[in-house]
């Protein structure tokens, strides 16, 4: 089990650390993760706003001595993220791919336990909500058949009314495909999905689930 108390501050503790704990409990000793959309800003003031999920997952997969893939179309952002992670000492287990995420997901032969989808936001120059929403929908369509038997998908930028915004198509696509919503954290605007049947029931039977999962199960079950 990875000791999350040692994780670097990253601004998305409520959602990604929950998923990390679930990965430890349910996904065995061989875990592969992917994110689409690398961290763009390394100034401390962006840690809460943008979130440094790239930093957290790079750290987490280093603790497990396993690999994490980060895909982004912007080479400048990739170079900046790589240098930042190098300074933090967590660059060894992350593979950066400069590519359109949909194209990469279509071609890769990898399968994943974790997919963190946060690319092509409507705040980028020339990108509107419809373009961003359709892009994420295409990511979801490509990633679903490449997720392993026990897996989690995280969508970022999911507003309280998730029929609107960037995720207005992808949430429905996932639920229609049988994926269950584990958590919709309105503070971080992140939504977590799983393909594990009766995850809540299985967690309730874990004797070693600890205070962390107890705490977040209280949030989920409100």
Rosetta blueprint (number, residue, H / E / L):
1 X L
2 X L
3 X L
4 X H
5 X H
6 X H
7 X L
8 X L
9 X L
10 X L
11 X L
12 X L
13 X H
14 X H
15 X H
16 X H
17 X H
18 X H
19 X H
20 X H
21 X H
22 X H
23 X H
24 X H
25 X H
26 X H
27 X L
28 X L
29 X L
30 X L
31 X L
32 X L
33 X E
34 X E
35 X E
36 X E
37 X L
38 X L
39 X L
40 X L
41 X L
42 X L
43 X L
44 X L
45 X L
46 X H
47 X H
48 X H
49 X H
50 X L
51 X L
52 X L
53 X H
54 X H
55 X H
56 X H
57 X H
58 X H
59 X H
60 X H
61 X H
62 X H
63 X H
64 X H
65 X L
66 X L
67 X L
68 X E
69 X E
70 X E
71 X E
72 X E
73 X L
74 X L
75 X H
76 X H
77 X H
78 X H
79 X H
80 X H
81 X H
82 X H
83 X H
84 X H
85 X H
86 X H
87 X H
88 X H
89 X L
90 X L
91 X L
92 X L
93 X L
94 X E
95 X E
96 X E
97 X E
98 X E
99 X L
100 X L
101 X H
102 X H
103 X H
104 X H
105 X H
106 X H
107 X H
108 X L
109 X L
110 X L
111 X L
112 X E
113 X E
114 X E
115 X E
116 X E
117 X E
118 X L
119 X L
120 X L
121 X L
122 X L
123 X L
124 X L
125 X L
126 X L
127 X L
128 X L
129 X H
130 X H
131 X H
132 X H
133 X H
134 X H
135 X H
136 X H
137 X H
138 X H
139 X H
140 X H
141 X H
142 X H
143 X H
144 X H
145 X L
146 X L
147 X E
148 X E
149 X E
150 X E
151 X E
152 X E
153 X E
154 X E
155 X E
156 X L
157 X L
158 X L
159 X L
160 X L
161 X L
162 X L
163 X L
164 X L
165 X H
166 X H
167 X H
168 X L
169 X L
170 X H
171 X H
172 X H
173 X H
174 X H
175 X H
176 X H
177 X L
178 X L
179 X L
180 X E
181 X E
182 X E
183 X E
184 X E
185 X E
186 X L
187 X L
188 X L
189 X L
190 X E
191 X E
192 X E
193 X E
194 X E
195 X L
196 X L
197 X L
198 X L
199 X H
200 X H
201 X H
202 X H
203 X H
204 X H
205 X L
206 X L
207 X L
208 X L
209 X L
210 X H
211 X H
212 X H
213 X H
214 X H
215 X H
216 X H
217 X H
218 X H
219 X H
220 X H
221 X L
222 X L
